[in-house]
């Protein structure tokens, strides 16, 4: 049965996406860069839905570094759009294989993560969308790219100084679409005020998250943070990096309005597991609070868990974790002295000519930073499950 024609109000970038996707002689790569809340991903999903409905038997792949990440973002947007437009049909949704089919055209959209890198070498497709492409390695992207027949879309917040995505976007067969929060006509005023507050708070945060411009070229890894005196209410969780000769590091992270507020709780050498069992409950009073720990210490995690602590192994993908932290507004409490020192010292490795070696941070004085990365990266890539009485 044909769908009822309706008029739908969208941002201007959606119309441009649709035209680029439908132009066989246009650029292959459609690269979206922009600031926070600019509607990049949502608009891309709207244009992919339109494209799938109006072109026969297309295979469209939406990919990111992990499936949970997609479920929290692009997948949720996709199904919210279909339901909002009144076009969602549960019979066309294969929830096992994460595929949605449009019966009028025979086209489908599939979603998959690249936890298993071999998935990048799987069957081909007509259109590829790499969500937060900077979290993927260039090698994985190349495998996906060579198996894509028509168009490739990428999006990212340009918080880093030099990633492969920039070279792709600046290439001869690409079009770069830049957007900021001002391009999102549907953004609430309250969120606009949060973003505009970065202009007075920190030049780098405003440059990346407000203006959507690329990060400065420099060795220092984290440049987008600022000091805060208060932490707003929000979702609270913890990161723990084990040590003995090196300091044991524990941080509290509060996620509020897509910003991360980090507070140093513990930075101390010579702590054994038994002592840690006593210290943590003194610092974390909520016994159900989730604590993301160094996954290289499964025995210690098991001991803490059996002692009643809600500890979980963290995802230790260093590159993807750093990129995720860099993609979010970051606030550090002024009392977190050791964490502030680590942030200022944390740099990329350089070669003998002083050129930054991409993906390789200098491994020194990064214990609180590791704890912070464990917490933020693992929490944001893991779907939340809530329980209630019905």
RODREN-340934 format. One record per residue (C-alpha): residue number from 1; residue in one letter; z, x, y. Coordinates in nm, 2 decimals. Each point is the difference from the previous one (the first is absolute). Example, Ala and Ser with C-alpha at 12.3 -4.5 7.8 and 13.67 -1.06 7.14 Angstrom:
@pos=1 code=A w=0.78 u=1.23 v=-0.45
@pos=2 code=S w=-0.07 u=0.14 v=0.34
END
This chain:
@pos=1 code=X w=0.00 u=0.00 v=0.00
@pos=2 code=X w=-0.10 u=0.14 v=0.34
@pos=3 code=X w=0.28 u=0.08 v=0.24
@pos=4 code=X w=0.04 u=-0.21 v=0.31
@pos=5 code=X w=-0.13 u=0.18 v=0.31
@pos=6 code=X w=0.28 u=0.09 v=0.25
@pos=7 code=X w=0.03 u=0.20 v=0.31
@pos=8 code=X w=0.25 u=0.29 v=-0.03
@pos=9 code=X w=0.14 u=0.20 v=0.29
@pos=10 code=X w=0.00 u=0.38 v=-0.07
@pos=11 code=X w=0.03 u=0.33 v=0.18
@pos=12 code=X w=-0.32 u=0.16 v=0.13
@pos=13 code=X w=0.02 u=0.28 v=-0.26
@pos=14 code=X w=-0.05 u=-0.25 v=-0.28
@pos=15 code=X w=-0.34 u=-0.10 v=0.14
@pos=16 code=X w=-0.10 u=0.36 v=0.03
@pos=17 code=X w=0.12 u=0.07 v=-0.35
@pos=18 code=X w=-0.21 u=-0.29 v=-0.14
@pos=19 code=X w=-0.31 u=0.12 v=0.18
@pos=20 code=X w=0.04 u=0.36 v=-0.12
@pos=21 code=X w=0.06 u=-0.11 v=-0.36
@pos=22 code=X w=-0.31 u=-0.21 v=0.00
@pos=23 code=X w=-0.23 u=0.27 v=0.15
@pos=24 code=X w=-0.17 u=0.19 v=-0.28
@pos=25 code=X w=-0.14 u=0.25 v=0.25
@pos=26 code=X w=0.32 u=0.06 v=0.19
@pos=27 code=X w=0.26 u=0.27 v=-0.06
@pos=28 code=X w=0.16 u=0.03 v=-0.35
@pos=29 code=X w=0.35 u=0.07 v=0.12
@pos=30 code=X w=0.20 u=-0.24 v=0.22
@pos=31 code=X w=0.31 u=0.18 v=0.11
@pos=32 code=X w=0.29 u=-0.18 v=0.17
@pos=33 code=X w=0.25 u=0.20 v=0.20
@pos=34 code=X w=0.26 u=-0.16 v=0.22
@pos=35 code=X w=0.36 u=-0.05 v=0.11
@pos=36 code=X w=0.27 u=-0.21 v=-0.14
@pos=37 code=X w=-0.05 u=-0.38 v=-0.04
@pos=38 code=X w=-0.37 u=0.02 v=0.10
@pos=39 code=X w=-0.10 u=-0.23 v=-0.28
@pos=40 code=X w=-0.22 u=0.26 v=-0.18
@pos=41 code=X w=0.08 u=-0.08 v=-0.36
@pos=42 code=X w=0.02 u=-0.38 v=0.06
@pos=43 code=X w=-0.33 u=0.00 v=0.18
@pos=44 code=X w=-0.17 u=0.21 v=-0.28
@pos=45 code=X w=0.12 u=-0.25 v=-0.26
@pos=46 code=X w=-0.14 u=-0.29 v=0.20
@pos=47 code=X w=-0.34 u=0.17 v=0.02
@pos=48 code=X w=0.00 u=0.08 v=-0.37
@pos=49 code=X w=0.08 u=-0.36 v=-0.09
@pos=50 code=X w=-0.30 u=-0.11 v=0.22
@pos=51 code=X w=-0.22 u=0.26 v=-0.15
@pos=52 code=X w=0.09 u=-0.09 v=-0.36
@pos=53 code=X w=-0.06 u=-0.37 v=0.07
@pos=54 code=X w=-0.35 u=0.05 v=0.16
@pos=55 code=X w=-0.15 u=0.27 v=-0.24
@pos=56 code=X w=-0.07 u=-0.06 v=-0.36
@pos=57 code=X w=0.17 u=0.19 v=-0.29
@pos=58 code=X w=0.17 u=0.27 v=0.20
@pos=59 code=X w=0.27 u=0.23 v=-0.14
@pos=60 code=X w=0.25 u=0.08 v=0.27
@pos=61 code=X w=0.29 u=0.25 v=-0.07
@pos=62 code=X w=0.31 u=0.02 v=0.22
@pos=63 code=X w=0.18 u=0.32 v=-0.08
@pos=64 code=X w=0.31 u=0.19 v=0.11
@pos=65 code=X w=0.23 u=0.27 v=-0.14
@pos=66 code=X w=0.21 u=-0.26 v=-0.19
@pos=67 code=X w=-0.03 u=-0.36 v=-0.10
@pos=68 code=X w=0.35 u=-0.09 v=0.14
@pos=69 code=X w=-0.12 u=0.13 v=0.33
@pos=70 code=X w=-0.30 u=-0.24 v=-0.01
@pos=71 code=X w=0.22 u=-0.29 v=-0.11
@pos=72 code=X w=0.22 u=0.05 v=0.31
@pos=73 code=X w=-0.30 u=0.02 v=0.24
@pos=74 code=X w=-0.37 u=-0.05 v=-0.06
@pos=75 code=X w=0.04 u=-0.23 v=-0.31
@pos=76 code=X w=0.26 u=-0.22 v=0.18
@pos=77 code=X w=-0.23 u=-0.02 v=0.30
@pos=78 code=X w=-0.30 u=-0.10 v=-0.22
@pos=79 code=X w=0.18 u=-0.29 v=-0.17
@pos=80 code=X w=0.17 u=-0.11 v=0.33
@pos=81 code=X w=-0.34 u=-0.02 v=0.16
@pos=82 code=X w=-0.15 u=-0.20 v=-0.29
@pos=83 code=X w=0.29 u=-0.24 v=0.00
@pos=84 code=X w=0.00 u=-0.03 v=0.38
@pos=85 code=X w=-0.37 u=-0.09 v=-0.01
@pos=86 code=X w=0.06 u=-0.25 v=-0.28
@pos=87 code=X w=-0.22 u=0.19 v=-0.24
@pos=88 code=X w=0.23 u=0.14 v=-0.26
@pos=89 code=X w=-0.07 u=-0.11 v=-0.35
@pos=90 code=X w=0.25 u=0.11 v=-0.26
@pos=91 code=X w=-0.25 u=-0.04 v=-0.28
@pos=92 code=X w=-0.21 u=0.28 v=0.15
@pos=93 code=X w=0.30 u=0.23 v=0.03
@pos=94 code=X w=0.03 u=0.24 v=-0.30
@pos=95 code=X w=0.36 u=0.12 v=0.06
@pos=96 code=X w=0.00 u=0.23 v=-0.30
@pos=97 code=X w=-0.30 u=0.21 v=0.12
@pos=98 code=X w=0.06 u=-0.07 v=0.37
@pos=99 code=X w=-0.35 u=-0.15 v=0.05
@pos=100 code=X w=-0.10 u=-0.30 v=0.21
@pos=101 code=X w=-0.34 u=-0.16 v=-0.05
@pos=102 code=X w=-0.20 u=-0.21 v=0.25
@pos=103 code=X w=-0.18 u=-0.25 v=-0.22
@pos=104 code=X w=-0.26 u=-0.10 v=0.25
@pos=105 code=X w=-0.14 u=0.36 v=0.02
@pos=106 code=X w=0.12 u=0.15 v=-0.32
@pos=107 code=X w=0.15 u=0.29 v=0.20
@pos=108 code=X w=0.35 u=0.13 v=-0.06
@pos=109 code=X w=0.26 u=0.21 v=0.16
@pos=110 code=X w=0.22 u=0.23 v=-0.22
@pos=111 code=X w=0.32 u=0.18 v=0.10
@pos=112 code=X w=0.13 u=0.32 v=-0.16
@pos=113 code=X w=0.22 u=0.30 v=0.07
@pos=114 code=X w=-0.07 u=0.36 v=-0.09
@pos=115 code=X w=0.33 u=0.09 v=-0.17
@pos=116 code=X w=-0.23 u=0.09 v=-0.29
@pos=117 code=X w=-0.25 u=0.23 v=0.17
@pos=118 code=X w=-0.26 u=-0.07 v=-0.27
@pos=119 code=X w=-0.04 u=-0.35 v=0.14
@pos=120 code=X w=-0.20 u=0.15 v=0.28
@pos=121 code=X w=-0.26 u=0.10 v=-0.27
@pos=122 code=X w=-0.04 u=-0.36 v=-0.13
@pos=123 code=X w=-0.28 u=-0.25 v=0.04
@pos=124 code=X w=-0.20 u=-0.01 v=0.32
@pos=125 code=X w=-0.01 u=-0.26 v=0.28
@pos=126 code=X w=-0.20 u=-0.12 v=0.29
@pos=127 code=X w=0.27 u=0.02 v=0.27
@pos=128 code=X w=0.31 u=0.22 v=0.02
@pos=129 code=X w=0.30 u=-0.04 v=0.23
@pos=130 code=X w=0.25 u=0.28 v=0.00
@pos=131 code=X w=0.32 u=-0.13 v=0.16
@pos=132 code=X w=0.20 u=0.27 v=0.18
@pos=133 code=X w=-0.26 u=0.25 v=-0.12
@pos=134 code=X w=0.20 u=0.29 v=0.13
@pos=135 code=X w=0.24 u=-0.05 v=-0.29
@pos=136 code=X w=-0.28 u=0.08 v=-0.24
@pos=137 code=X w=-0.12 u=0.35 v=-0.07
@pos=138 code=X w=-0.36 u=0.09 v=0.09
@pos=139 code=X w=-0.07 u=0.07 v=-0.37
@pos=140 code=X w=0.10 u=-0.35 v=-0.10
@pos=141 code=X w=-0.20 u=-0.15 v=0.29
@pos=142 code=X w=-0.31 u=0.19 v=-0.11
@pos=143 code=X w=0.02 u=-0.15 v=-0.35
@pos=144 code=X w=0.02 u=-0.35 v=0.14
@pos=145 code=X w=-0.27 u=0.07 v=0.26
@pos=146 code=X w=-0.25 u=0.12 v=-0.25
@pos=147 code=X w=0.04 u=-0.32 v=-0.20
@pos=148 code=X w=-0.05 u=-0.23 v=0.30
@pos=149 code=X w=-0.36 u=-0.13 v=0.05
@pos=150 code=X w=0.02 u=-0.14 v=0.35
@pos=151 code=X w=0.28 u=0.01 v=0.26
@pos=152 code=X w=0.33 u=0.19 v=0.02
@pos=153 code=X w=0.28 u=-0.11 v=0.23
@pos=154 code=X w=0.31 u=0.20 v=0.09
@pos=155 code=X w=0.30 u=-0.07 v=0.22
@pos=156 code=X w=0.30 u=0.20 v=0.12
@pos=157 code=X w=0.25 u=0.06 v=0.28
@pos=158 code=X w=-0.12 u=0.33 v=0.14
@pos=159 code=X w=0.34 u=0.17 v=0.00
@pos=160 code=X w=-0.11 u=0.33 v=-0.15
@pos=161 code=X w=-0.18 u=0.28 v=0.18
@pos=162 code=X w=-0.27 u=0.07 v=-0.26
@pos=163 code=X w=-0.08 u=-0.19 v=-0.31
@pos=164 code=X w=-0.33 u=-0.05 v=-0.20
@pos=165 code=X w=-0.03 u=-0.35 v=0.14
@pos=166 code=X w=-0.06 u=0.13 v=0.35
@pos=167 code=X w=-0.29 u=0.21 v=-0.12
@pos=168 code=X w=-0.15 u=-0.30 v=-0.18
@pos=169 code=X w=0.04 u=-0.22 v=0.31
@pos=170 code=X w=-0.16 u=0.26 v=0.22
@pos=171 code=X w=-0.30 u=0.05 v=-0.24
@pos=172 code=X w=-0.36 u=-0.10 v=0.06
@pos=173 code=X w=0.00 u=-0.29 v=-0.25
@pos=174 code=X w=0.32 u=-0.16 v=0.14
@pos=175 code=X w=0.11 u=-0.24 v=0.27
@pos=176 code=X w=0.36 u=0.03 v=0.13
@pos=177 code=X w=0.17 u=-0.32 v=0.11
@pos=178 code=X w=0.30 u=0.06 v=0.22
@pos=179 code=X w=0.26 u=-0.27 v=0.07
@pos=180 code=X w=0.35 u=-0.04 v=0.15
@pos=181 code=X w=0.26 u=-0.27 v=0.01
@pos=182 code=X w=-0.19 u=-0.13 v=0.31
@pos=183 code=X w=-0.30 u=-0.09 v=-0.22
@pos=184 code=X w=0.22 u=-0.23 v=-0.22
@pos=185 code=X w=0.00 u=-0.33 v=0.18
@pos=186 code=X w=0.24 u=-0.15 v=-0.25
@pos=187 code=X w=0.28 u=0.25 v=0.04
@pos=188 code=X w=0.33 u=-0.15 v=0.12
@pos=189 code=X w=0.13 u=0.11 v=0.34
@pos=190 code=X w=0.32 u=0.13 v=-0.16
@pos=191 code=X w=-0.20 u=0.25 v=-0.20
@pos=192 code=X w=-0.21 u=0.10 v=0.30
@pos=193 code=X w=0.32 u=0.09 v=0.19
@pos=194 code=X w=0.12 u=0.22 v=-0.29
@pos=195 code=X w=-0.32 u=0.20 v=0.00
@pos=196 code=X w=-0.02 u=0.02 v=0.38
@pos=197 code=X w=0.35 u=0.14 v=-0.01
@pos=198 code=X w=-0.14 u=0.31 v=-0.16
@pos=199 code=X w=-0.17 u=0.09 v=0.33
@pos=200 code=X w=0.34 u=0.08 v=0.16
@pos=201 code=X w=0.17 u=0.13 v=-0.32
@pos=202 code=X w=-0.23 u=0.27 v=-0.14
@pos=203 code=X w=-0.35 u=0.11 v=0.10
@pos=204 code=X w=-0.11 u=0.08 v=-0.36
@pos=205 code=X w=0.12 u=-0.34 v=-0.13
@pos=206 code=X w=-0.18 u=-0.17 v=0.28
@pos=207 code=X w=-0.32 u=0.20 v=-0.06
@pos=208 code=X w=-0.01 u=-0.08 v=-0.37
@pos=209 code=X w=0.15 u=-0.35 v=-0.03
@pos=210 code=X w=-0.08 u=-0.13 v=0.34
@pos=211 code=X w=-0.33 u=0.15 v=0.09
@pos=212 code=X w=-0.11 u=0.06 v=-0.35
@pos=213 code=X w=-0.11 u=0.36 v=0.08
@pos=214 code=X w=0.00 u=0.28 v=-0.25
@pos=215 code=X w=0.31 u=0.22 v=-0.02
@pos=216 code=X w=0.00 u=0.34 v=0.17
@pos=217 code=X w=-0.12 u=0.31 v=-0.19
@pos=218 code=X w=0.31 u=0.20 v=-0.08
@pos=219 code=X w=0.20 u=0.15 v=-0.28
@pos=220 code=X w=0.30 u=-0.23 v=0.04
@pos=221 code=X w=-0.02 u=-0.28 v=-0.25
@pos=222 code=X w=0.21 u=-0.28 v=0.16
@pos=223 code=X w=-0.07 u=-0.04 v=0.37
@pos=224 code=X w=0.02 u=-0.37 v=0.04
@pos=225 code=X w=0.38 u=-0.05 v=-0.02
@pos=226 code=X w=0.25 u=-0.07 v=0.27
@pos=227 code=X w=0.38 u=0.00 v=0.03
@pos=228 code=X w=0.18 u=-0.34 v=0.01
@pos=229 code=X w=0.35 u=-0.09 v=0.10
@pos=230 code=X w=0.01 u=-0.33 v=-0.19
@pos=231 code=X w=-0.14 u=-0.13 v=-0.33
@pos=232 code=X w=-0.11 u=-0.37 v=-0.01
@pos=233 code=X w=0.07 u=-0.23 v=-0.28
@pos=234 code=X w=-0.25 u=0.03 v=-0.29
@pos=235 code=X w=-0.06 u=0.08 v=-0.36
@pos=236 code=X w=0.23 u=0.30 v=-0.09
@pos=237 code=X w=-0.05 u=0.25 v=-0.29
@pos=238 code=X w=0.08 u=0.36 v=-0.07
@pos=239 code=X w=-0.16 u=0.33 v=-0.10
@pos=240 code=X w=0.18 u=0.28 v=-0.19
@pos=241 code=X w=-0.11 u=0.35 v=-0.07
@pos=242 code=X w=0.21 u=0.19 v=-0.25
@pos=243 code=X w=0.13 u=0.35 v=0.06
@pos=244 code=X w=0.27 u=0.25 v=-0.08
@pos=245 code=X w=-0.09 u=0.33 v=0.14
@pos=246 code=X w=-0.22 u=-0.19 v=0.24
@pos=247 code=X w=0.15 u=-0.29 v=0.19
@pos=248 code=X w=0.03 u=-0.34 v=-0.16
@pos=249 code=X w=-0.17 u=-0.24 v=0.25
@pos=250 code=X w=0.06 u=-0.37 v=0.05
@pos=251 code=X w=-0.16 u=-0.22 v=0.26
@pos=252 code=X w=0.01 u=-0.37 v=0.09
@pos=253 code=X w=-0.32 u=-0.16 v=0.10
@pos=254 code=X w=-0.03 u=-0.33 v=0.18
@pos=255 code=X w=-0.34 u=-0.17 v=0.02
@pos=256 code=X w=-0.03 u=-0.24 v=0.29
@pos=257 code=X w=-0.33 u=-0.14 v=0.14
@pos=258 code=X w=-0.20 u=0.26 v=-0.20
@pos=259 code=X w=0.19 u=0.28 v=0.16
@pos=260 code=X w=0.23 u=0.24 v=-0.19
@pos=261 code=X w=0.35 u=0.10 v=0.13
@pos=262 code=X w=0.15 u=0.29 v=-0.18
@pos=263 code=X w=0.36 u=0.12 v=0.01
@pos=264 code=X w=0.14 u=0.31 v=-0.17
@pos=265 code=X w=0.30 u=-0.07 v=-0.22
@pos=266 code=X w=0.05 u=0.31 v=-0.21
@pos=267 code=X w=-0.11 u=0.37 v=0.03
@pos=268 code=X w=0.22 u=0.22 v=-0.21
@pos=269 code=X w=-0.03 u=0.28 v=-0.25
@pos=270 code=X w=0.20 u=0.06 v=-0.32
@pos=271 code=X w=0.04 u=-0.37 v=-0.10
@pos=272 code=X w=-0.01 u=-0.07 v=-0.37
@pos=273 code=X w=-0.08 u=-0.33 v=-0.17
@pos=274 code=X w=0.36 u=-0.10 v=-0.04
@pos=275 code=X w=0.07 u=0.05 v=0.36
@pos=276 code=X w=-0.31 u=-0.18 v=0.10
@pos=277 code=X w=0.11 u=-0.30 v=-0.19
@pos=278 code=X w=0.31 u=-0.02 v=0.22
@pos=279 code=X w=-0.17 u=0.08 v=0.33
@pos=280 code=X w=-0.29 u=-0.25 v=-0.02
@pos=281 code=X w=0.22 u=-0.31 v=-0.02
@pos=282 code=X w=0.20 u=0.12 v=0.30
@pos=283 code=X w=-0.33 u=0.02 v=0.20
@pos=284 code=X w=-0.18 u=-0.30 v=-0.14
@pos=285 code=X w=0.22 u=-0.30 v=-0.03
@pos=286 code=X w=-0.26 u=-0.24 v=-0.14
@pos=287 code=X w=0.00 u=0.07 v=-0.37
@pos=288 code=X w=-0.34 u=-0.18 v=-0.04
@pos=289 code=X w=-0.17 u=0.22 v=0.27
@pos=290 code=X w=-0.30 u=0.18 v=-0.15
@pos=291 code=X w=0.01 u=0.38 v=0.01
@pos=292 code=X w=-0.33 u=0.18 v=-0.06
@pos=293 code=X w=0.06 u=0.34 v=-0.16
@pos=294 code=X w=-0.18 u=0.32 v=-0.10
@pos=295 code=X w=-0.18 u=-0.11 v=-0.32
@pos=296 code=X w=0.02 u=0.36 v=-0.13
@pos=297 code=X w=0.36 u=-0.05 v=-0.08
@pos=298 code=X w=0.00 u=-0.29 v=-0.26
@pos=299 code=X w=0.33 u=0.11 v=-0.16
@pos=300 code=X w=0.18 u=-0.02 v=0.34
@pos=301 code=X w=-0.16 u=-0.33 v=0.08
@pos=302 code=X w=0.12 u=-0.14 v=-0.33
@pos=303 code=X w=0.36 u=0.12 v=0.05
@pos=304 code=X w=0.01 u=-0.15 v=0.35
@pos=305 code=X w=-0.14 u=-0.33 v=-0.13
@pos=306 code=X w=0.25 u=-0.02 v=-0.28
@pos=307 code=X w=0.27 u=0.05 v=0.26
@pos=308 code=X w=-0.11 u=-0.32 v=0.18
@pos=309 code=X w=-0.24 u=0.13 v=0.26
@pos=310 code=X w=-0.34 u=-0.17 v=0.05
@pos=311 code=X w=-0.20 u=0.32 v=-0.02
@pos=312 code=X w=-0.37 u=0.01 v=-0.07
@pos=313 code=X w=-0.25 u=0.29 v=-0.05
@pos=314 code=X w=-0.22 u=0.04 v=0.30
@pos=315 code=X w=-0.38 u=0.05 v=0.01
@pos=316 code=X w=-0.03 u=0.38 v=0.07
@pos=317 code=X w=-0.37 u=0.01 v=0.12
@pos=318 code=X w=0.06 u=0.23 v=0.29
@pos=319 code=X w=-0.33 u=-0.04 v=0.18
@pos=320 code=X w=-0.02 u=-0.38 v=-0.03
@pos=321 code=X w=0.37 u=-0.02 v=0.09
@pos=322 code=X w=-0.04 u=0.20 v=0.32
@pos=323 code=X w=-0.30 u=-0.20 v=0.10
@pos=324 code=X w=0.19 u=-0.32 v=-0.05
@pos=325 code=X w=0.29 u=0.12 v=0.22
@pos=326 code=X w=-0.25 u=0.12 v=0.26
@pos=327 code=X w=-0.16 u=-0.35 v=0.00
@pos=328 code=X w=0.32 u=-0.18 v=0.11
@pos=329 code=X w=0.19 u=0.02 v=0.33
@pos=330 code=X w=0.30 u=0.22 v=-0.07
@pos=331 code=X w=0.34 u=0.01 v=0.17
@pos=332 code=X w=0.28 u=0.24 v=-0.07
@pos=333 code=X w=0.36 u=-0.06 v=0.11
@pos=334 code=X w=0.14 u=0.25 v=0.25
@pos=335 code=X w=0.29 u=0.08 v=-0.24
@pos=336 code=X w=-0.24 u=0.13 v=-0.27
@pos=337 code=X w=0.01 u=0.36 v=0.11
@pos=338 code=X w=-0.11 u=0.17 v=-0.32
@pos=339 code=X w=-0.29 u=-0.25 v=-0.04
@pos=340 code=X w=-0.12 u=0.06 v=0.35
@pos=341 code=X w=0.00 u=0.38 v=-0.06
@pos=342 code=X w=-0.20 u=-0.05 v=-0.32
@pos=343 code=X w=-0.25 u=-0.21 v=0.18
@pos=344 code=X w=-0.06 u=0.26 v=0.27
@pos=345 code=X w=-0.05 u=0.28 v=-0.26
@pos=346 code=X w=-0.21 u=-0.20 v=-0.25
@pos=347 code=X w=-0.35 u=0.15 v=0.01
@pos=348 code=X w=-0.32 u=0.03 v=-0.20
@pos=349 code=X w=-0.08 u=0.33 v=-0.17
@pos=350 code=X w=-0.26 u=0.21 v=0.18
@pos=351 code=X w=-0.24 u=0.26 v=-0.14
@pos=352 code=X w=-0.03 u=0.37 v=0.12
@pos=353 code=X w=-0.22 u=-0.12 v=0.29
@pos=354 code=X w=0.26 u=-0.25 v=0.12
@pos=355 code=X w=-0.20 u=-0.30 v=-0.12
@pos=356 code=X w=0.20 u=-0.29 v=-0.13
@pos=357 code=X w=-0.02 u=-0.05 v=-0.38
@pos=358 code=X w=-0.03 u=-0.37 v=-0.05
@pos=359 code=X w=0.24 u=-0.17 v=-0.24
@pos=360 code=X w=0.24 u=0.29 v=-0.03
@pos=361 code=X w=0.33 u=-0.01 v=0.19
@pos=362 code=X w=0.22 u=0.31 v=0.03
@pos=363 code=X w=0.27 u=-0.05 v=-0.26
@pos=364 code=X w=0.32 u=0.08 v=0.19
@pos=365 code=X w=0.27 u=-0.19 v=0.17
@pos=366 code=X w=-0.14 u=-0.34 v=-0.11
@pos=367 code=X w=0.28 u=-0.16 v=-0.19
@pos=368 code=X w=0.07 u=-0.29 v=0.23
@pos=369 code=X w=-0.37 u=-0.04 v=0.06
@pos=370 code=X w=-0.06 u=-0.03 v=-0.38
@pos=371 code=X w=0.28 u=-0.26 v=-0.02
@pos=372 code=X w=-0.17 u=-0.19 v=0.29
@pos=373 code=X w=-0.34 u=0.02 v=-0.16
@pos=374 code=X w=0.13 u=-0.11 v=-0.34
@pos=375 code=X w=0.15 u=-0.31 v=0.16
@pos=376 code=X w=-0.28 u=-0.10 v=0.23
@pos=377 code=X w=-0.29 u=0.06 v=-0.23
@pos=378 code=X w=0.15 u=-0.15 v=-0.31
@pos=379 code=X w=0.14 u=-0.30 v=0.18
@pos=380 code=X w=-0.32 u=-0.08 v=0.18
@pos=381 code=X w=-0.22 u=0.03 v=-0.30
@pos=382 code=X w=0.22 u=-0.22 v=-0.22
@pos=383 code=X w=-0.02 u=-0.38 v=0.03
@pos=384 code=X w=0.34 u=-0.16 v=0.08
@pos=385 code=X w=0.15 u=-0.25 v=-0.24
@pos=386 code=X w=0.25 u=-0.25 v=0.13
@pos=387 code=X w=0.22 u=-0.24 v=-0.19
@pos=388 code=X w=0.13 u=-0.33 v=0.10
@pos=389 code=X w=0.15 u=-0.32 v=-0.13
@pos=390 code=X w=-0.24 u=-0.30 v=-0.04
END
